[in-house]
Amino acid sequence: MFSIALGLMASGCSSMEPAQPAEPKTIDPKLSCAVPTNCVNSRTSPGLAPLRFTGSATQGLALLKATLASFPEATVLQLSDREITAVFTTPVGFRDNVIFLVDPQQKQIDFQSKSGFGLYDFGKNRSRMEAFSKRFAEVTQASTPK
């Protein structure tokens, strides 16, 4: 009996198709994290999703700017119609670099937050981007006509 069950299991397993490899995530090189202990991004960091918006890229960028303005520790360094580069300064003086890329086709904003100093950030970049994502959703909801 045992040999029959074992034979059925073995033949059943051999007829199964091999699992297809997961589709690789494409990521803008600006968003890649070479050192994952001091960097997070919305494309490859578990639990962090791109910021979603409705409307045009200009409207998404306006929501992003409004959200950034609500963070006093943020300073915008560069601004274009599809990208914002900012620096967030901690109370102790550490500076973290954040890049936001607007994708008008997907109606999303991808981001990367990376420590400007050191190989480990003690979770600061993740907690910041979680708080930023939550605030972005609140700003988006508040700006949506009722």
Disulfide bonds with the S-S distance in Angstrom:
Cys33-Cys39 2.08
